[in-house]
Amino acid sequence: MKKQIIRYMLVWLGNLLLVTFFVYLLTRFFNLNYLFSKIAVSVVMGLSYNYYMQKQFIFPVK
């Protein structure tokens, strides 16, 4: 259980950093609306990074 908590926190921190970086990138350099950038990045990260990391890293099937 302790390993899963640590892994979850690492994945959460990685997600936070990636979302922040990509929202900044889209709003600063591509002049997209902040709200649109946040929604787009959150959906893409949720369907790719979060799903994969939780399935393979946090809760692996044994």
Secondary structure, DSSP 4 states (H G I P E B T S, - for coil): -HHHHHHHHHHHHHHHHHHHHHHHHHHHHS---HHHHHHHHHHHHIIIIIHHHIIIIIS---
